């Protein structure tokens, strides 16, 4: 997606900055997710424990939701430049998403399952997640399905209205989660994804609001959806609605903080760098890095971060070369 939108499109100061600050926000989110997966235990000191809850426990759950919101937001702007949906080449659009995800995923997953002695097409094709609930790389099939759903959501929203389609989908997704949870044990295997779908849908609508609607529309979206998920939380013991609600309430604050950080280029650039490598960082930190560390020596928090960042840069450069050579072959 183009990281710039015109001043006219910056209808709402916080979310108008989502476009130009997207990489930095993703960088913060991926670091939170790394902290969450690092296994850092809550300290005894009350102040440090509060920071642990904010940046490790809460931050990890919110960080994943932020990625789904920003994915929906980015996908909206990837096609919103076309005045007529008939002009959208969905096959080309899909190829770009595949090229972005597949090389990094295949390299890391094949290496990971090979080292574990568990290499199979069943695992590589993520059937272990859909059938068994194995969460080694659950984000990849989850975001891939979200990508597949996007054209249908976008076309329906263009035809019947974004507000209407968004609210219908939110109600359907939440109701489906509650019914699914009550009726089958299988629900526990994929609820980590199904409760992220509302964030993806909200991200799409947020793109529409930032581009075409006045300030009060964005405020209404946040009030309505926040109440919606607050009620959902009160009616159930499930924790996922809490993180959806927390993400909706916290994202404006985070966006505002990042707009301040923009005035300190070294910090902003650093977070943007991590955001640009967030896919590689995610893939490596949840699988290959901890496995290699425990096989070679032992798990260490410092090495965990250092090795992940070094390997993610190497993986990013490798997949960039693959993309360049693939484009040359096509041309």
Secondary structure, 3 states (H helix, E strand, C coil): CCCCCCHHHCCCHHHHCCCCCHHHHHHHHHHHHHHHHCCCCCCCCHHHHHHHHHHHHHHHHHHHHHHHHHHHHHHHHHHCCCCCHHHCCHHHHHHHHHHHHHHHHHHHHHHHHHHHCCCCHHHHCCHHHHHHCCCCCHHHHHHHHHHHHHHHHHHHHHHHCHHHHHHHHHHHHHHHHHHHHHHCCCHHHHHHHHCCHHHHHHHHHHHHHHHHCCHHHHHHHHHHHHHHHHHHHHCCCCCHHHHHHHHHHHHHHHHHHHHHHCCCHHHHHHHHHHHHCHHHHHHHHHHHHHHHHHHHCCCCHHHHHHHHHHHHHHHHHHHHHHHHHHHHHHC
